[in-house]
Amino acid sequence: MTAFKMTIKLVSPTSEFYLSVPETDSVAALKTAVRRTWGSEYFTLHHNSVKMRSDKLLSAYGVRDGSIIKVAYFAEFP
């Protein structure tokens, strides 16, 4: 059985994109997709002003279809 896919919007100060992910995905899996898309290793993800930890599921932060995730980039490792 395949998990339901949800579409989330990722925004940074300079760009934005939409990504379709399984609702059961982890934050770590989302970070991997962001790295592939934007090519940066140095960033954090935030949902509703809460920094998202890699060891949690997206659902732990209330992420659902249509959610907006903010991407904060750093010039080097924070």
PDB file of N, CA, C, O and CB in Angstrom:
ATOM      1  N   MET A   1       0.837  -1.187   0.000  1.00  0.00           N
ATOM      2  CA  MET A   1       0.000   0.000   0.000  1.00  0.00           C
ATOM      3  C   MET A   1       0.879   1.247   0.000  1.00  0.00           C
ATOM      4  O   MET A   1       1.799   1.360   0.810  1.00  0.00           O
ATOM      5  CB  MET A   1      -0.951   0.000   1.216  1.00  0.00           C
ATOM      6  N   THR A   2       0.605   2.164  -0.888  1.00  0.00           N
ATOM      7  CA  THR A   2       1.376   3.386  -1.025  1.00  0.00           C
ATOM      8  C   THR A   2       0.778   4.479  -0.152  1.00  0.00           C
ATOM      9  O   THR A   2      -0.440   4.633  -0.069  1.00  0.00           O
ATOM     10  CB  THR A   2       1.429   3.834  -2.492  1.00  0.00           C
ATOM     11  N   ALA A   3       1.663   5.240   0.502  1.00  0.00           N
ATOM     12  CA  ALA A   3       1.215   6.337   1.349  1.00  0.00           C
ATOM     13  C   ALA A   3       0.659   7.471   0.488  1.00  0.00           C
ATOM     14  O   ALA A   3       1.106   7.686  -0.639  1.00  0.00           O
ATOM     15  CB  ALA A   3       2.371   6.847   2.236  1.00  0.00           C
ATOM     16  N   PHE A   4      -0.300   8.175   1.021  1.00  0.00           N
ATOM     17  CA  PHE A   4      -0.876   9.346   0.360  1.00  0.00           C
ATOM     18  C   PHE A   4       0.222  10.385   0.163  1.00  0.00           C
ATOM     19  O   PHE A   4       0.998  10.650   1.081  1.00  0.00           O
ATOM     20  CB  PHE A   4      -2.063   9.938   1.190  1.00  0.00           C
ATOM     21  N   LYS A   5       0.290  10.968  -1.016  1.00  0.00           N
ATOM     22  CA  LYS A   5       1.264  12.025  -1.291  1.00  0.00           C
ATOM     23  C   LYS A   5       0.630  13.377  -1.025  1.00  0.00           C
ATOM     24  O   LYS A   5      -0.532  13.612  -1.357  1.00  0.00           O
ATOM     25  CB  LYS A   5       1.780  11.944  -2.750  1.00  0.00           C
ATOM     26  N   MET A   6       1.407  14.256  -0.424  1.00  0.00           N
ATOM     27  CA  MET A   6       0.944  15.613  -0.186  1.00  0.00           C
ATOM     28  C   MET A   6       1.905  16.568  -0.877  1.00  0.00           C
ATOM     29  O   MET A   6       3.084  16.257  -1.048  1.00  0.00           O
ATOM     30  CB  MET A   6       0.839  15.920   1.340  1.00  0.00           C
ATOM     31  N   THR A   7       1.407  17.712  -1.266  1.00  0.00           N
ATOM     32  CA  THR A   7       2.231  18.727  -1.903  1.00  0.00           C
ATOM     33  C   THR A   7       2.488  19.827  -0.893  1.00  0.00           C
ATOM     34  O   THR A   7       1.564  20.393  -0.309  1.00  0.00           O
ATOM     35  CB  THR A   7       1.554  19.289  -3.188  1.00  0.00           C
ATOM     36  N   ILE A   8       3.770  20.117  -0.701  1.00  0.00           N
ATOM     37  CA  ILE A   8       4.148  21.196   0.215  1.00  0.00           C
ATOM     38  C   ILE A   8       4.942  22.237  -0.569  1.00  0.00           C
ATOM     39  O   ILE A   8       5.550  21.932  -1.595  1.00  0.00           O
ATOM     40  CB  ILE A   8       4.981  20.649   1.430  1.00  0.00           C
ATOM     41  N   LYS A   9       4.926  23.448  -0.078  1.00  0.00           N
ATOM     42  CA  LYS A   9       5.646  24.548  -0.705  1.00  0.00           C
ATOM     43  C   LYS A   9       6.857  24.869   0.159  1.00  0.00           C
ATOM     44  O   LYS A   9       6.726  25.089   1.363  1.00  0.00           O
ATOM     45  CB  LYS A   9       4.728  25.806  -0.886  1.00  0.00           C
ATOM     46  N   LEU A  10       8.034  24.895  -0.455  1.00  0.00           N
ATOM     47  CA  LEU A  10       9.249  25.272   0.240  1.00  0.00           C
ATOM     48  C   LEU A  10       9.664  26.652  -0.239  1.00  0.00           C
ATOM     49  O   LEU A  10       9.750  26.893  -1.443  1.00  0.00           O
ATOM     50  CB  LEU A  10      10.378  24.233   0.008  1.00  0.00           C
ATOM     51  N   VAL A  11       9.921  27.555   0.690  1.00  0.00           N
ATOM     52  CA  VAL A  11      10.291  28.922   0.337  1.00  0.00           C
ATOM     53  C   VAL A  11      11.570  29.325   1.053  1.00  0.00           C
ATOM     54  O   VAL A  11      11.791  28.974   2.212  1.00  0.00           O
ATOM     55  CB  VAL A  11       9.156  29.899   0.680  1.00  0.00           C
ATOM     56  N   SER A  12      12.401  30.064   0.346  1.00  0.00           N
ATOM     57  CA  SER A  12      13.604  30.661   0.918  1.00  0.00           C
ATOM     58  C   SER A  12      13.535  32.153   0.594  1.00  0.00           C
ATOM     59  O   SER A  12      12.625  32.590  -0.110  1.00  0.00           O
ATOM     60  CB  SER A  12      14.936  29.988   0.348  1.00  0.00           C
ATOM     61  N   PRO A  13      14.475  32.924   1.094  1.00  0.00           N
ATOM     62  CA  PRO A  13      14.431  34.362   0.773  1.00  0.00           C
ATOM     63  C   PRO A  13      14.548  34.663  -0.721  1.00  0.00           C
ATOM     64  O   PRO A  13      14.144  35.742  -1.156  1.00  0.00           O
ATOM     65  CB  PRO A  13      15.539  35.076   1.502  1.00  0.00           C
ATOM     66  N   THR A  14      15.091  33.736  -1.517  1.00  0.00           N
ATOM     67  CA  THR A  14      15.318  34.022  -2.935  1.00  0.00           C
ATOM     68  C   THR A  14      14.512  33.163  -3.901  1.00  0.00           C
ATOM     69  O   THR A  14      14.465  33.477  -5.090  1.00  0.00           O
ATOM     70  CB  THR A  14      16.752  33.857  -3.238  1.00  0.00           C
ATOM     71  N   SER A  15      13.881  32.094  -3.435  1.00  0.00           N
ATOM     72  CA  SER A  15      13.141  31.235  -4.365  1.00  0.00           C
ATOM     73  C   SER A  15      12.110  30.380  -3.634  1.00  0.00           C
ATOM     74  O   SER A  15      12.007  30.396  -2.407  1.00  0.00           O
ATOM     75  CB  SER A  15      14.107  30.335  -5.142  1.00  0.00           C
ATOM     76  N   GLU A  16      11.357  29.637  -4.433  1.00  0.00           N
ATOM     77  CA  GLU A  16      10.368  28.725  -3.867  1.00  0.00           C
ATOM     78  C   GLU A  16      10.132  27.596  -4.852  1.00  0.00           C
ATOM     79  O   GLU A  16      10.358  27.753  -6.052  1.00  0.00           O
ATOM     80  CB  GLU A  16       9.037  29.462  -3.538  1.00  0.00           C
ATOM     81  N   PHE A  17       9.676  26.452  -4.345  1.00  0.00           N
ATOM     82  CA  PHE A  17       9.285  25.351  -5.206  1.00  0.00           C
ATOM     83  C   PHE A  17       8.313  24.457  -4.465  1.00  0.00           C
ATOM     84  O   PHE A  17       8.205  24.505  -3.240  1.00  0.00           O
ATOM     85  CB  PHE A  17      10.512  24.552  -5.675  1.00  0.00           C
ATOM     86  N   TYR A  18       7.610  23.645  -5.228  1.00  0.00           N
ATOM     87  CA  TYR A  18       6.638  22.702  -4.672  1.00  0.00           C
ATOM     88  C   TYR A  18       7.218  21.297  -4.756  1.00  0.00           C
ATOM     89  O   TYR A  18       7.928  20.959  -5.704  1.00  0.00           O
ATOM     90  CB  TYR A  18       5.272  22.785  -5.426  1.00  0.00           C
ATOM     91  N   LEU A  19       6.910  20.494  -3.764  1.00  0.00           N
ATOM     92  CA  LEU A  19       7.425  19.140  -3.707  1.00  0.00           C
ATOM     93  C   LEU A  19       6.309  18.214  -3.257  1.00  0.00           C
ATOM     94  O   LEU A  19       5.568  18.528  -2.326  1.00  0.00           O
ATOM     95  CB  LEU A  19       8.645  19.044  -2.758  1.00  0.00           C
ATOM     96  N   SER A  20       6.193  17.084  -3.913  1.00  0.00           N
ATOM     97  CA  SER A  20       5.214  16.072  -3.543  1.00  0.00           C
ATOM     98  C   SER A  20       5.927  14.989  -2.748  1.00  0.00           C
ATOM     99  O   SER A  20       6.858  14.357  -3.247  1.00  0.00           O
ATOM    100  CB  SER A  20       4.507  15.475  -4.800  1.00  0.00           C
ATOM    101  N   VAL A  21       5.490  14.776  -1.505  1.00  0.00           N
ATOM    102  CA  VAL A  21       6.141  13.811  -0.613  1.00  0.00           C
ATOM    103  C   VAL A  21       5.089  12.925   0.050  1.00  0.00           C
ATOM    104  O   VAL A  21       3.941  13.339   0.214  1.00  0.00           O
ATOM    105  CB  VAL A  21       6.991  14.540   0.464  1.00  0.00           C
ATOM    106  N   PRO A  22       5.477  11.705   0.433  1.00  0.00           N
ATOM    107  CA  PRO A  22       4.546  10.853   1.177  1.00  0.00           C
ATOM    108  C   PRO A  22       4.238  11.475   2.542  1.00  0.00           C
ATOM    109  O   PRO A  22       5.121  12.044   3.184  1.00  0.00           O
ATOM    110  CB  PRO A  22       5.132   9.427   1.352  1.00  0.00           C
ATOM    111  N   GLU A  23       2.993  11.365   2.978  1.00  0.00           N
ATOM    112  CA  GLU A  23       2.615  11.955   4.272  1.00  0.00           C
ATOM    113  C   GLU A  23       3.351  11.309   5.437  1.00  0.00           C
ATOM    114  O   GLU A  23       3.402  11.879   6.527  1.00  0.00           O
ATOM    115  CB  GLU A  23       1.114  11.828   4.488  1.00  0.00           C
ATOM    116  N   THR A  24       3.922  10.127   5.224  1.00  0.00           N
ATOM    117  CA  THR A  24       4.638   9.416   6.284  1.00  0.00           C
ATOM    118  C   THR A  24       6.142   9.703   6.271  1.00  0.00           C
ATOM    119  O   THR A  24       6.891   9.075   7.020  1.00  0.00           O
ATOM    120  CB  THR A  24       4.404   7.922   6.151  1.00  0.00           C
ATOM    121  N   ASP A  25       6.592  10.635   5.437  1.00  0.00           N
ATOM    122  CA  ASP A  25       8.022  10.938   5.316  1.00  0.00           C
ATOM    123  C   ASP A  25       8.580  11.569   6.587  1.00  0.00           C
ATOM    124  O   ASP A  25       7.858  12.138   7.406  1.00  0.00           O
ATOM    125  CB  ASP A  25       8.263  11.866   4.133  1.00  0.00           C
ATOM    126  N   SER A  26       9.891  11.443   6.712  1.00  0.00           N
ATOM    127  CA  SER A  26      10.610  12.073   7.819  1.00  0.00           C
ATOM    128  C   SER A  26      11.154  13.428   7.359  1.00  0.00           C
ATOM    129  O   SER A  26      11.220  13.722   6.166  1.00  0.00           O
ATOM    130  CB  SER A  26      11.766  11.155   8.330  1.00  0.00           C
ATOM    131  N   VAL A  27      11.534  14.226   8.329  1.00  0.00           N
ATOM    132  CA  VAL A  27      12.176  15.503   8.019  1.00  0.00           C
ATOM    133  C   VAL A  27      13.498  15.230   7.306  1.00  0.00           C
ATOM    134  O   VAL A  27      13.876  15.981   6.406  1.00  0.00           O
ATOM    135  CB  VAL A  27      12.406  16.349   9.314  1.00  0.00           C
ATOM    136  N   ALA A  28      14.207  14.169   7.692  1.00  0.00           N
ATOM    137  CA  ALA A  28      15.472  13.811   7.043  1.00  0.00           C
ATOM    138  C   ALA A  28      15.270  13.557   5.549  1.00  0.00           C
ATOM    139  O   ALA A  28      16.091  13.985   4.737  1.00  0.00           O
ATOM    140  CB  ALA A  28      16.085  12.567   7.712  1.00  0.00           C
ATOM    141  N   ALA A  29      14.203  12.875   5.179  1.00  0.00           N
ATOM    142  CA  ALA A  29      13.915  12.614   3.766  1.00  0.00           C
ATOM    143  C   ALA A  29      13.623  13.919   3.024  1.00  0.00           C
ATOM    144  O   ALA A  29      14.038  14.087   1.877  1.00  0.00           O
ATOM    145  CB  ALA A  29      12.721  11.644   3.629  1.00  0.00           C
ATOM    146  N   LEU A  30      12.916  14.834   3.669  1.00  0.00           N
ATOM    147  CA  LEU A  30      12.628  16.128   3.058  1.00  0.00           C
ATOM    148  C   LEU A  30      13.919  16.922   2.865  1.00  0.00           C
ATOM    149  O   LEU A  30      14.104  17.570   1.835  1.00  0.00           O
ATOM    150  CB  LEU A  30      11.630  16.926   3.922  1.00  0.00           C
ATOM    151  N   LYS A  31      14.806  16.871   3.850  1.00  0.00           N
ATOM    152  CA  LYS A  31      16.089  17.570   3.724  1.00  0.00           C
ATOM    153  C   LYS A  31      16.901  17.022   2.555  1.00  0.00           C
ATOM    154  O   LYS A  31      17.579  17.783   1.864  1.00  0.00           O
ATOM    155  CB  LYS A  31      16.894  17.448   5.025  1.00  0.00           C
ATOM    156  N   THR A  32      16.840  15.724   2.330  1.00  0.00           N
ATOM    157  CA  THR A  32      17.540  15.128   1.187  1.00  0.00           C
ATOM    158  C   THR A  32      16.996  15.687  -0.119  1.00  0.00           C
ATOM    159  O   THR A  32      17.767  16.001  -1.026  1.00  0.00           O
ATOM    160  CB  THR A  32      17.406  13.592   1.206  1.00  0.00           C
ATOM    161  N   ALA A  33      15.685  15.815  -0.226  1.00  0.00           N
ATOM    162  CA  ALA A  33      15.070  16.372  -1.431  1.00  0.00           C
ATOM    163  C   ALA A  33      15.460  17.839  -1.623  1.00  0.00           C
ATOM    164  O   ALA A  33      15.690  18.274  -2.751  1.00  0.00           O
ATOM    165  CB  ALA A  33      13.543  16.237  -1.359  1.00  0.00           C
ATOM    166  N   VAL A  34      15.534  18.593  -0.542  1.00  0.00           N
ATOM    167  CA  VAL A  34      15.935  20.003  -0.633  1.00  0.00           C
ATOM    168  C   VAL A  34      17.386  20.095  -1.103  1.00  0.00           C
ATOM    169  O   VAL A  34      17.707  20.926  -1.953  1.00  0.00           O
ATOM    170  CB  VAL A  34      15.759  20.720   0.741  1.00  0.00           C
ATOM    171  N   ARG A  35      18.265  19.251  -0.561  1.00  0.00           N
ATOM    172  CA  ARG A  35      19.662  19.247  -0.987  1.00  0.00           C
ATOM    173  C   ARG A  35      19.778  18.973  -2.493  1.00  0.00           C
ATOM    174  O   ARG A  35      20.546  19.633  -3.193  1.00  0.00           O
ATOM    175  CB  ARG A  35      20.458  18.195  -0.193  1.00  0.00           C
ATOM    176  N   ARG A  36      19.012  18.000  -2.978  1.00  0.00           N
ATOM    177  CA  ARG A  36      19.044  17.668  -4.408  1.00  0.00           C
ATOM    178  C   ARG A  36      18.544  18.827  -5.261  1.00  0.00           C
ATOM    179  O   ARG A  36      19.086  19.086  -6.336  1.00  0.00           O
ATOM    180  CB  ARG A  36      18.203  16.420  -4.684  1.00  0.00           C
ATOM    181  N   THR A  37      17.526  19.516  -4.797  1.00  0.00           N
ATOM    182  CA  THR A  37      16.925  20.596  -5.580  1.00  0.00           C
ATOM    183  C   THR A  37      17.763  21.864  -5.556  1.00  0.00           C
ATOM    184  O   THR A  37      18.008  22.470  -6.599  1.00  0.00           O
ATOM    185  CB  THR A  37      15.538  20.897  -5.067  1.00  0.00           C
ATOM    186  N   TRP A  38      18.205  22.269  -4.362  1.00  0.00           N
ATOM    187  CA  TRP A  38      18.930  23.532  -4.241  1.00  0.00           C
ATOM    188  C   TRP A  38      20.440  23.369  -4.163  1.00  0.00           C
ATOM    189  O   TRP A  38      21.171  24.346  -4.322  1.00  0.00           O
ATOM    190  CB  TRP A  38      18.456  24.265  -3.034  1.00  0.00           C
ATOM    191  N   GLY A  39      20.918  22.164  -3.923  1.00  0.00           N
ATOM    192  CA  GLY A  39      22.347  21.896  -3.941  1.00  0.00           C
ATOM    193  C   GLY A  39      23.133  22.429  -2.760  1.00  0.00           C
ATOM    194  O   GLY A  39      24.356  22.536  -2.843  1.00  0.00           O
ATOM    195  N   SER A  40      22.481  22.761  -1.680  1.00  0.00           N
ATOM    196  CA  SER A  40      23.179  23.278  -0.506  1.00  0.00           C
ATOM    197  C   SER A  40      23.074  22.299   0.653  1.00  0.00           C
ATOM    198  O   SER A  40      22.057  21.625   0.819  1.00  0.00           O
ATOM    199  CB  SER A  40      22.614  24.645  -0.099  1.00  0.00           C
ATOM    200  N   GLU A  41      24.123  22.227   1.446  1.00  0.00           N
ATOM    201  CA  GLU A  41      24.140  21.384   2.637  1.00  0.00           C
ATOM    202  C   GLU A  41      23.788  22.168   3.900  1.00  0.00           C
ATOM    203  O   GLU A  41      23.455  21.578   4.928  1.00  0.00           O
ATOM    204  CB  GLU A  41      25.505  20.739   2.795  1.00  0.00           C
ATOM    205  N   TYR A  42      23.862  23.494   3.820  1.00  0.00           N
ATOM    206  CA  TYR A  42      23.748  24.322   5.010  1.00  0.00           C
ATOM    207  C   TYR A  42      22.415  25.053   5.078  1.00  0.00           C
ATOM    208  O   TYR A  42      22.282  26.179   4.597  1.00  0.00           O
ATOM    209  CB  TYR A  42      24.879  25.317   5.054  1.00  0.00           C
ATOM    210  N   PHE A  43      21.440  24.402   5.678  1.00  0.00           N
ATOM    211  CA  PHE A  43      20.119  25.007   5.802  1.00  0.00           C
ATOM    212  C   PHE A  43      19.363  24.368   6.958  1.00  0.00           C
ATOM    213  O   PHE A  43      19.715  23.291   7.439  1.00  0.00           O
ATOM    214  CB  PHE A  43      19.324  24.861   4.490  1.00  0.00           C
ATOM    215  N   THR A  44      18.322  25.055   7.386  1.00  0.00           N
ATOM    216  CA  THR A  44      17.386  24.502   8.364  1.00  0.00           C
ATOM    217  C   THR A  44      15.984  24.659   7.789  1.00  0.00           C
ATOM    218  O   THR A  44      15.734  25.530   6.957  1.00  0.00           O
ATOM    219  CB  THR A  44      17.516  25.214   9.768  1.00  0.00           C
ATOM    220  N   LEU A  45      15.077  23.803   8.247  1.00  0.00           N
ATOM    221  CA  LEU A  45      13.684  23.858   7.816  1.00  0.00           C
ATOM    222  C   LEU A  45      12.826  24.281   8.991  1.00  0.00           C
ATOM    223  O   LEU A  45      13.072  23.873  10.126  1.00  0.00           O
ATOM    224  CB  LEU A  45      13.213  22.492   7.252  1.00  0.00           C
ATOM    225  N   HIS A  46      11.810  25.105   8.718  1.00  0.00           N
ATOM    226  CA  HIS A  46      10.915  25.602   9.760  1.00  0.00           C
ATOM    227  C   HIS A  46       9.472  25.500   9.285  1.00  0.00           C
ATOM    228  O   HIS A  46       9.153  25.828   8.142  1.00  0.00           O
ATOM    229  CB  HIS A  46      11.262  27.064  10.137  1.00  0.00           C
ATOM    230  N   HIS A  47       8.612  25.040  10.178  1.00  0.00           N
ATOM    231  CA  HIS A  47       7.169  25.015   9.892  1.00  0.00           C
ATOM    232  C   HIS A  47       6.475  25.703  11.047  1.00  0.00           C
ATOM    233  O   HIS A  47       6.665  25.328  12.204  1.00  0.00           O
ATOM    234  CB  HIS A  47       6.627  23.541   9.695  1.00  0.00           C
ATOM    235  N   ASN A  48       5.673  26.704  10.743  1.00  0.00           N
ATOM    236  CA  ASN A  48       4.998  27.513  11.768  1.00  0.00           C
ATOM    237  C   ASN A  48       5.985  28.038  12.806  1.00  0.00           C
ATOM    238  O   ASN A  48       5.724  27.994  14.008  1.00  0.00           O
ATOM    239  CB  ASN A  48       3.905  26.690  12.462  1.00  0.00           C
ATOM    240  N   SER A  49       7.114  28.531  12.327  1.00  0.00           N
ATOM    241  CA  SER A  49       8.176  29.132  13.144  1.00  0.00           C
ATOM    242  C   SER A  49       8.880  28.143  14.061  1.00  0.00           C
ATOM    243  O   SER A  49       9.589  28.566  14.974  1.00  0.00           O
ATOM    244  CB  SER A  49       7.607  30.241  13.972  1.00  0.00           C
ATOM    245  N   VAL A  50       8.710  26.849  13.853  1.00  0.00           N
ATOM    246  CA  VAL A  50       9.369  25.827  14.664  1.00  0.00           C
ATOM    247  C   VAL A  50      10.444  25.153  13.814  1.00  0.00           C
ATOM    248  O   VAL A  50      10.165  24.666  12.719  1.00  0.00           O
ATOM    249  CB  VAL A  50       8.337  24.775  15.204  1.00  0.00           C
ATOM    250  N   LYS A  51      11.686  25.130  14.335  1.00  0.00           N
ATOM    251  CA  LYS A  51      12.774  24.455  13.629  1.00  0.00           C
ATOM    252  C   LYS A  51      12.506  22.959  13.633  1.00  0.00           C
ATOM    253  O   LYS A  51      12.229  22.370  14.678  1.00  0.00           O
ATOM    254  CB  LYS A  51      14.154  24.774  14.279  1.00  0.00           C
ATOM    255  N   MET A  52      12.593  22.350  12.456  1.00  0.00           N
ATOM    256  CA  MET A  52      12.283  20.935  12.293  1.00  0.00           C
ATOM    257  C   MET A  52      13.547  20.092  12.470  1.00  0.00           C
ATOM    258  O   MET A  52      14.593  20.393  11.895  1.00  0.00           O
ATOM    259  CB  MET A  52      11.650  20.674  10.911  1.00  0.00           C
ATOM    260  N   ARG A  53      13.434  19.040  13.269  1.00  0.00           N
ATOM    261  CA  ARG A  53      14.558  18.131  13.525  1.00  0.00           C
ATOM    262  C   ARG A  53      14.496  16.932  12.588  1.00  0.00           C
ATOM    263  O   ARG A  53      13.421  16.407  12.302  1.00  0.00           O
ATOM    264  CB  ARG A  53      14.556  17.658  14.994  1.00  0.00           C
ATOM    265  N   SER A  54      15.652  16.513  12.120  1.00  0.00           N
ATOM    266  CA  SER A  54      15.753  15.415  11.157  1.00  0.00           C
ATOM    267  C   SER A  54      15.200  14.095  11.671  1.00  0.00           C
ATOM    268  O   SER A  54      14.731  13.279  10.878  1.00  0.00           O
ATOM    269  CB  SER A  54      17.179  15.225  10.763  1.00  0.00           C
ATOM    270  N   ASP A  55      15.244  13.869  12.969  1.00  0.00           N
ATOM    271  CA  ASP A  55      14.819  12.580  13.524  1.00  0.00           C
ATOM    272  C   ASP A  55      13.309  12.478  13.754  1.00  0.00           C
ATOM    273  O   ASP A  55      12.840  11.501  14.338  1.00  0.00           O
ATOM    274  CB  ASP A  55      15.534  12.335  14.824  1.00  0.00           C
ATOM    275  N   LYS A  56      12.559  13.457  13.309  1.00  0.00           N
ATOM    276  CA  LYS A  56      11.099  13.468  13.477  1.00  0.00           C
ATOM    277  C   LYS A  56      10.396  13.246  12.138  1.00  0.00           C
ATOM    278  O   LYS A  56      10.981  13.438  11.072  1.00  0.00           O
ATOM    279  CB  LYS A  56      10.637  14.803  14.104  1.00  0.00           C
ATOM    280  N   LEU A  57       9.140  12.841  12.216  1.00  0.00           N
ATOM    281  CA  LEU A  57       8.306  12.737  11.023  1.00  0.00           C
ATOM    282  C   LEU A  57       7.705  14.100  10.712  1.00  0.00           C
ATOM    283  O   LEU A  57       7.558  14.938  11.602  1.00  0.00           O
ATOM    284  CB  LEU A  57       7.190  11.674  11.213  1.00  0.00           C
ATOM    285  N   LEU A  58       7.358  14.321   9.446  1.00  0.00           N
ATOM    286  CA  LEU A  58       6.703  15.577   9.072  1.00  0.00           C
ATOM    287  C   LEU A  58       5.418  15.775   9.868  1.00  0.00           C
ATOM    288  O   LEU A  58       5.076  16.896  10.244  1.00  0.00           O
ATOM    289  CB  LEU A  58       6.399  15.599   7.564  1.00  0.00           C
ATOM    290  N   SER A  59       4.713  14.680  10.120  1.00  0.00           N
ATOM    291  CA  SER A  59       3.449  14.761  10.862  1.00  0.00           C
ATOM    292  C   SER A  59       3.643  15.286  12.288  1.00  0.00           C
ATOM    293  O   SER A  59       2.713  15.848  12.866  1.00  0.00           O
ATOM    294  CB  SER A  59       2.787  13.389  10.908  1.00  0.00           C
ATOM    295  N   ALA A  60       4.824  15.111  12.856  1.00  0.00           N
ATOM    296  CA  ALA A  60       5.099  15.615  14.208  1.00  0.00           C
ATOM    297  C   ALA A  60       5.019  17.140  14.258  1.00  0.00           C
ATOM    298  O   ALA A  60       4.821  17.722  15.325  1.00  0.00           O
ATOM    299  CB  ALA A  60       6.486  15.147  14.681  1.00  0.00           C
ATOM    300  N   TYR A  61       5.172  17.779  13.105  1.00  0.00           N
ATOM    301  CA  TYR A  61       5.112  19.235  13.016  1.00  0.00           C
ATOM    302  C   TYR A  61       3.806  19.725  12.406  1.00  0.00           C
ATOM    303  O   TYR A  61       3.654  20.915  12.131  1.00  0.00           O
ATOM    304  CB  TYR A  61       6.276  19.751  12.203  1.00  0.00           C
ATOM    305  N   GLY A  62       2.870  18.818  12.197  1.00  0.00           N
ATOM    306  CA  GLY A  62       1.579  19.204  11.638  1.00  0.00           C
ATOM    307  C   GLY A  62       1.625  19.518  10.156  1.00  0.00           C
ATOM    308  O   GLY A  62       0.746  20.207   9.640  1.00  0.00           O
ATOM    309  N   VAL A  63       2.653  19.016   9.460  1.00  0.00           N
ATOM    310  CA  VAL A  63       2.761  19.248   8.016  1.00  0.00           C
ATOM    311  C   VAL A  63       1.707  18.414   7.309  1.00  0.00           C
ATOM    312  O   VAL A  63       1.571  17.216   7.560  1.00  0.00           O
ATOM    313  CB  VAL A  63       4.190  18.901   7.488  1.00  0.00           C
ATOM    314  N   ARG A  64       0.961  19.065   6.418  1.00  0.00           N
ATOM    315  CA  ARG A  64      -0.067  18.369   5.639  1.00  0.00           C
ATOM    316  C   ARG A  64      -0.121  18.985   4.250  1.00  0.00           C
ATOM    317  O   ARG A  64       0.608  19.932   3.957  1.00  0.00           O
ATOM    318  CB  ARG A  64      -1.465  18.448   6.338  1.00  0.00           C
ATOM    319  N   ASP A  65      -0.970  18.457   3.413  1.00  0.00           N
ATOM    320  CA  ASP A  65      -1.095  18.941   2.050  1.00  0.00           C
ATOM    321  C   ASP A  65      -1.316  20.455   2.057  1.00  0.00           C
ATOM    322  O   ASP A  65      -2.218  20.955   2.729  1.00  0.00           O
ATOM    323  CB  ASP A  65      -2.251  18.222   1.321  1.00  0.00           C
ATOM    324  N   GLY A  66      -0.491  21.172   1.309  1.00  0.00           N
ATOM    325  CA  GLY A  66      -0.603  22.626   1.229  1.00  0.00           C
ATOM    326  C   GLY A  66       0.240  23.384   2.239  1.00  0.00           C
ATOM    327  O   GLY A  66       0.263  24.615   2.210  1.00  0.00           O
ATOM    328  N   SER A  67       0.927  22.694   3.125  1.00  0.00           N
ATOM    329  CA  SER A  67       1.759  23.371   4.118  1.00  0.00           C
ATOM    330  C   SER A  67       2.905  24.123   3.455  1.00  0.00           C
ATOM    331  O   SER A  67       3.339  23.787   2.354  1.00  0.00           O
ATOM    332  CB  SER A  67       2.310  22.365   5.127  1.00  0.00           C
ATOM    333  N   ILE A  68       3.382  25.145   4.150  1.00  0.00           N
ATOM    334  CA  ILE A  68       4.533  25.922   3.693  1.00  0.00           C
ATOM    335  C   ILE A  68       5.681  25.679   4.665  1.00  0.00           C
ATOM    336  O   ILE A  68       5.541  25.852   5.876  1.00  0.00           O
ATOM    337  CB  ILE A  68       4.190  27.454   3.591  1.00  0.00           C
ATOM    338  N   ILE A  69       6.818  25.274   4.108  1.00  0.00           N
ATOM    339  CA  ILE A  69       8.032  25.040   4.889  1.00  0.00           C
ATOM    340  C   ILE A  69       9.025  26.129   4.508  1.00  0.00           C
ATOM    341  O   ILE A  69       9.299  26.333   3.325  1.00  0.00           O
ATOM    342  CB  ILE A  69       8.628  23.598   4.633  1.00  0.00           C
ATOM    343  N   LYS A  70       9.561  26.823   5.491  1.00  0.00           N
ATOM    344  CA  LYS A  70      10.559  27.860   5.223  1.00  0.00           C
ATOM    345  C   LYS A  70      11.956  27.245   5.310  1.00  0.00           C
ATOM    346  O   LYS A  70      12.265  26.480   6.223  1.00  0.00           O
ATOM    347  CB  LYS A  70      10.415  29.049   6.225  1.00  0.00           C
ATOM    348  N   VAL A  71      12.787  27.603   4.333  1.00  0.00           N
ATOM    349  CA  VAL A  71      14.151  27.102   4.254  1.00  0.00           C
ATOM    350  C   VAL A  71      15.082  28.269   4.571  1.00  0.00           C
ATOM    351  O   VAL A  71      15.068  29.287   3.879  1.00  0.00           O
ATOM    352  CB  VAL A  71      14.462  26.482   2.838  1.00  0.00           C
ATOM    353  N   ALA A  72      15.889  28.116   5.620  1.00  0.00           N
ATOM    354  CA  ALA A  72      16.858  29.142   5.996  1.00  0.00           C
ATOM    355  C   ALA A  72      18.255  28.640   5.615  1.00  0.00           C
ATOM    356  O   ALA A  72      18.709  27.615   6.123  1.00  0.00           O
ATOM    357  CB  ALA A  72      16.770  29.474   7.533  1.00  0.00           C
ATOM    358  N   TYR A  73      18.932  29.364   4.720  1.00  0.00           N
ATOM    359  CA  TYR A  73      20.256  28.976   4.243  1.00  0.00           C
ATOM    360  C   TYR A  73      21.346  29.718   4.988  1.00  0.00           C
ATOM    361  O   TYR A  73      21.159  30.839   5.461  1.00  0.00           O
ATOM    362  CB  TYR A  73      20.382  29.232   2.749  1.00  0.00           C
ATOM    363  N   PHE A  74      22.503  29.053   5.078  1.00  0.00           N
ATOM    364  CA  PHE A  74      23.680  29.641   5.716  1.00  0.00           C
ATOM    365  C   PHE A  74      24.841  29.546   4.752  1.00  0.00           C
ATOM    366  O   PHE A  74      24.894  28.612   3.953  1.00  0.00           O
ATOM    367  CB  PHE A  74      24.016  28.935   7.063  1.00  0.00           C
ATOM    368  N   ALA A  75      25.779  30.492   4.800  1.00  0.00           N
ATOM    369  CA  ALA A  75      26.939  30.473   3.923  1.00  0.00           C
ATOM    370  C   ALA A  75      27.862  29.300   4.266  1.00  0.00           C
ATOM    371  O   ALA A  75      28.557  28.768   3.401  1.00  0.00           O
ATOM    372  CB  ALA A  75      27.703  31.801   4.023  1.00  0.00           C
ATOM    373  N   GLU A  76      27.855  28.907   5.542  1.00  0.00           N
ATOM    374  CA  GLU A  76      28.656  27.766   5.992  1.00  0.00           C
ATOM    375  C   GLU A  76      27.907  27.088   7.128  1.00  0.00           C
ATOM    376  O   GLU A  76      26.861  27.572   7.561  1.00  0.00           O
ATOM    377  CB  GLU A  76      30.094  28.211   6.449  1.00  0.00           C
ATOM    378  N   PHE A  77      28.435  25.976   7.609  1.00  0.00           N
ATOM    379  CA  PHE A  77      27.757  25.220   8.655  1.00  0.00           C
ATOM    380  C   PHE A  77      27.484  26.112   9.866  1.00  0.00           C
ATOM    381  O   PHE A  77      28.398  26.751  10.386  1.00  0.00           O
ATOM    382  CB  PHE A  77      28.597  23.996   9.067  1.00  0.00           C
ATOM    383  N   PRO A  78      26.231  26.155  10.313  1.00  0.00           N
ATOM    384  CA  PRO A  78      25.884  27.054  11.440  1.00  0.00           C
ATOM    385  C   PRO A  78      26.491  26.619  12.758  1.00  0.00           C
ATOM    386  O   PRO A  78      26.285  27.275  13.780  1.00  0.00           O
ATOM    387  CB  PRO A  78      24.382  27.134  11.599  1.00  0.00           C
TER     388      PRO A  78
END
